[in-house]
Amino acid sequence: LTRKLLSEAESHMGAGKYDLAVPKLSLYLGIKPHDPLPLEMLGRCHLALGNLKMADEYLRQAMERDPSNGDLASLLDEVESRMSCSRADAAIDRARTILADYSPEDRKNAEEALREVLNLDPENEWAAEKLNELALIDADNDTKDEKEQAAGTEEKGFRGMKTMENPMPRAFSILKSNISILLLAAAAVLLVLNLRRRTRIKNYPLQGSLNLIPVLDIVSLLNSNLKTGRLAVMTGKNRGEIYFEKGEIVHSRFRSFDGKSAFHKIMESQTGDYIFYNHLPNVKHTISEPLSLLLLSMRTDEQPRSSKKTRPAREKVGV
């Protein structure tokens, strides 16, 4: 079984189908958890898929099991280099977003974003230039604020004198400002209701039909990516759930079944729909075995039933 899984994984990797190789390697690792080879191959797959954090984690585990492997050190250096570039690019994008719609209130956030870029890339001329521009803009704004404050004081004095002469316009102004506040409050309520409605009808990150992807591949994918949450499987009128905590299965239920029995029932599903929720509720832990042992226990349960042979009836010997 392990040779077959490794061969299929190598075939998928050779064809550039790294997402298909991941479930095979995960099953292999479950059977042989101390073998550094599947860890290295998983690291290569996630590196090719752009999952730098997952690639780093698998490669470090492989390095712990095989410290003398020079290829692992090279792969880890490449992952670290890509992660540094990714962090620098993310910091630049954040700074550009803030500066695209800059206002004096955004000064602190803009300055922090630009300094973060310089920390990751000290030779970045664009960030240094933008910091200097911020300093010049702030100096100009301080001068404008002083002039506007002086002009505003004079204007308030004139308005006060006019209001004393004719109090009616002031009353209308107060009424108008209150109406504006009410309209803003109503708009805020409508916005909140709209956001709640969108939240209720949003698509979940992993959902689909078992007619297209077998339930084994979905469970293996969640296990290999160390996901936490619950997988709901709907087959006709029946509904089953498998609970994951950092990729490991901790509980399952299907109709009146709990634990491994429920897991086996769900794994027999061939049609229906599935949804993965990124939230793990408080449930009792009824399963402690890794995925590989759960799958092997399924085969063990099926073998006795399939290997039963009916005993031939004894022939009666005439006297």
C-alpha positions in Angstrom: 0.0 0.0 0.0 2.8 2.4 0.9 4.7 1.7 -2.3 1.5 2.3 -4.3 0.8 5.6 -2.5 4.4 6.8 -3.0 4.3 5.9 -6.7 1.0 7.7 -7.3 2.3 10.8 -5.4 5.5 10.9 -7.5 3.4 10.5 -10.7 1.2 13.5 -9.7 4.2 15.6 -8.8 5.9 14.8 -12.1 2.8 16.0 -13.9 2.7 19.2 -11.8 -0.5 18.1 -10.1 0.8 18.8 -6.6 -2.7 19.2 -5.1 -3.5 15.6 -6.0 -0.2 14.3 -4.6 -0.9 15.8 -1.1 -3.7 13.4 0.0 -1.6 10.4 -1.1 1.4 11.5 0.8 -0.7 12.3 3.8 -2.0 8.7 3.9 1.6 7.4 3.5 2.7 9.6 6.4 -0.1 8.2 8.5 1.1 4.7 8.0 4.8 5.5 8.4 4.9 8.6 10.6 8.7 8.4 11.2 9.7 8.3 7.5 11.2 11.7 6.4 10.6 11.1 2.7 6.8 11.9 2.7 7.5 15.0 4.8 10.1 16.2 2.3 7.7 15.5 -0.6 4.8 17.3 1.2 7.1 20.3 1.7 8.0 20.4 -2.0 4.3 20.2 -2.9 3.2 23.0 -0.6 6.2 25.1 -1.8 5.1 24.6 -5.4 1.5 25.5 -4.4 2.6 28.7 -2.7 1.7 27.5 0.8 5.0 28.7 2.3 4.0 28.3 6.0 2.9 24.6 5.4 6.1 23.9 3.4 8.3 25.3 6.2 6.6 23.2 8.8 6.8 19.9 6.8 10.5 20.6 5.8 11.5 21.3 9.4 9.9 18.1 10.6 11.8 16.2 7.8 15.1 17.9 8.9 14.5 16.7 12.5 14.3 13.1 11.2 17.1 13.4 8.7 19.6 16.2 9.7 22.2 15.2 7.2 20.0 15.8 4.2 21.5 18.8 2.3 18.5 19.1 0.0 16.3 19.9 3.0 18.6 22.8 4.0 18.4 24.2 0.5 14.7 23.9 0.4 14.3 25.6 3.8 16.5 28.5 2.6 14.3 28.9 -0.5 11.2 28.9 1.6 12.6 31.5 4.0 13.7 33.7 1.0 10.2 33.5 -0.5 8.6 34.3 2.9 10.8 37.4 3.3 9.9 38.6 -0.2 6.2 37.9 0.5 6.3 39.9 3.7 8.0 42.8 2.0 5.6 42.8 -0.9 2.6 42.7 1.6 4.1 45.6 3.5 4.5 47.6 0.3 0.9 46.9 -0.8 -0.3 48.0 2.6 1.6 51.2 2.4 0.4 51.9 -1.1 -3.2 51.3 0.0 -3.0 53.8 2.8 -1.2 56.4 0.7 -3.7 56.1 -2.2 -6.4 57.8 -0.1 -4.2 59.6 2.4 -5.6 62.1 4.9 -3.9 63.7 8.0 -5.7 61.1 10.2 -3.8 58.3 8.4 -0.3 59.7 9.1 0.5 57.3 11.9 -0.6 54.2 10.0 1.2 55.4 6.8 4.4 56.0 8.7 4.3 52.6 10.4 3.7 50.9 7.1 6.6 52.6 5.4 8.9 51.9 8.3 7.9 48.3 8.2 8.9 48.2 4.5 12.3 49.7 5.4 12.8 47.1 8.1 12.2 44.3 5.7 14.1 46.0 2.8 16.4 48.8 4.1 17.4 49.8 0.6 13.9 50.5 -0.6 14.2 54.0 -2.1 10.4 54.4 -2.6 9.6 54.0 1.1 12.4 56.4 2.1 11.1 59.0 -0.4 7.5 58.7 0.8 8.5 59.2 4.5 10.2 62.5 3.5 7.1 63.5 1.6 4.9 62.8 4.7 7.1 65.1 6.7 6.7 67.9 4.2 3.0 67.4 4.0 2.6 67.6 7.7 4.6 70.8 7.9 2.3 72.4 5.2 -0.8 71.2 7.0 0.4 72.7 10.3 0.7 76.1 8.7 -2.7 75.9 7.0 -4.3 74.8 10.3 -3.0 77.9 12.0 -4.4 80.2 9.3 -7.7 78.4 9.2 -8.0 78.6 13.0 -7.5 82.3 13.0 -10.0 82.8 10.2 -12.5 80.5 11.9 -12.4 82.5 15.1 -13.3 85.7 13.3 -16.1 83.9 11.4 -17.6 82.5 14.6 -17.7 86.0 16.0 -19.7 87.3 13.1 -22.1 84.4 13.2 -22.7 84.9 16.9 -23.6 88.5 16.3 -26.0 87.6 13.4 -27.7 84.9 15.5 -28.3 87.3 18.3 -30.1 89.6 15.8 -32.3 86.9 14.3 -32.7 83.6 16.4 -35.0 81.8 13.9 -32.2 80.7 11.4 -30.3 79.2 14.4 -33.4 77.1 15.3 -33.7 75.8 11.7 -30.0 75.0 11.6 -30.3 72.9 14.8 -33.3 71.0 13.4 -31.5 70.4 10.1 -28.5 68.9 11.9 -30.7 66.6 14.0 -32.4 65.3 10.8 -29.0 64.6 9.3 -28.0 62.6 12.4 -31.2 60.5 12.2 -30.7 59.8 8.5 -27.1 58.7 9.2 -28.3 56.4 12.0 -30.9 54.8 9.7 -28.3 54.3 7.0 -26.0 52.6 9.5 -28.8 50.2 10.6 -29.5 49.3 7.0 -25.8 48.6 6.4 -25.6 46.3 9.4 -28.7 44.3 8.3 -27.3 44.0 4.8 -24.0 42.7 6.1 -25.8 40.1 8.3 -27.8 38.9 5.3 -24.6 38.5 3.2 -23.0 36.6 6.0 -25.9 34.2 6.1 -25.8 33.4 2.4 -22.0 33.5 1.9 -20.3 30.5 0.4 -18.0 28.4 2.6 -14.4 27.9 1.6 -14.8 24.1 1.0 -18.1 22.7 -0.3 -19.3 20.6 -3.2 -20.7 17.3 -4.3 -19.4 13.8 -3.4 -20.3 12.8 -7.0 -17.2 14.8 -8.1 -14.8 14.3 -5.2 -14.8 11.2 -3.0 -15.2 11.7 0.8 -11.8 10.0 1.3 -10.0 12.7 -0.7 -11.8 15.5 1.2 -10.9 14.0 4.6 -7.3 13.4 3.5 -7.0 17.0 2.3 -8.3 18.4 5.6 -5.9 16.1 7.5 -2.8 17.0 5.5 -3.5 20.8 5.7 -4.0 20.6 9.5 -7.4 22.2 9.4 -9.7 22.7 12.4 -13.5 22.6 12.0 -16.2 20.2 11.2 -17.1 18.5 7.9 -20.8 18.0 7.3 -21.9 15.3 4.9 -25.5 15.2 3.6 -26.6 11.9 1.9 -30.3 12.0 1.2 -32.2 12.5 4.5 -29.1 11.5 6.5 -26.5 13.9 7.8 -23.1 13.1 9.3 -20.3 15.2 10.8 -16.6 14.7 11.2 -14.8 17.0 13.6 -11.1 18.0 13.0 -8.6 19.6 15.4 -5.4 20.6 13.7 -6.0 17.9 11.0 -6.7 15.1 13.4 -10.2 13.6 13.7 -11.5 13.9 17.3 -15.2 13.1 17.0 -17.8 11.9 14.5 -21.5 11.3 14.5 -24.0 9.9 12.0 -27.6 9.3 12.9 -27.5 7.3 16.2 -23.8 6.4 15.8 -20.9 8.2 17.5 -17.1 7.8 17.3 -15.4 5.4 14.9 -18.7 3.7 14.0 -20.1 7.0 12.8 -16.9 7.7 10.9 -17.0 4.4 9.1 -20.7 5.0 8.1 -19.8 8.4 6.7 -16.8 7.1 4.8 -19.1 4.6 3.0 -21.0 7.6 1.4 -20.7 7.8 -2.3 -23.3 10.4 -3.2 -24.5 13.6 -1.5 -23.1 17.0 -0.6 -20.4 18.3 1.8 -19.6 21.6 3.6 -16.6 22.3 5.8 -17.1 24.9 8.5 -14.0 26.7 9.9 -15.3 26.4 13.5 -14.9 23.6 16.0 -17.6 23.6 18.7 -17.2 22.1 22.1 -17.6 18.3 21.6 -16.5 15.2 23.4 -13.5 13.5 21.9 -14.5 10.0 21.0 -11.7 9.3 18.5 -8.0 9.4 19.3 -6.5 7.3 16.5 -4.8 9.0 13.5 -6.4 8.9 10.1 -4.3 6.1 8.9 -5.3 3.8 11.7 -9.0 4.7 11.2 -8.8 3.7 7.6 -7.0 0.5 8.4 -9.6 -0.3 11.0 -12.2 0.0 8.3 -10.4 -2.6 6.2 -10.1 -4.9 9.3 -13.8 -4.6 9.9 -14.7 -5.4 6.3 -12.3 -8.4 6.0 -14.0 -10.9 8.3 -17.4 -10.3 6.6 -15.9 -10.8 3.1 -13.8 -13.9 4.1 -16.6 -15.9 5.7 -17.2 -19.2 3.8 -20.3 -21.4 4.2 -19.5 -24.8 5.3 -20.6 -27.6 3.0 -23.4 -29.7 4.4 -22.3 -33.2 5.4 -23.3 -35.9 3.2 -25.4 -38.6 4.8 -23.9 -42.0 4.5 -26.3 -44.7 4.0 -26.1 -47.7 6.4 
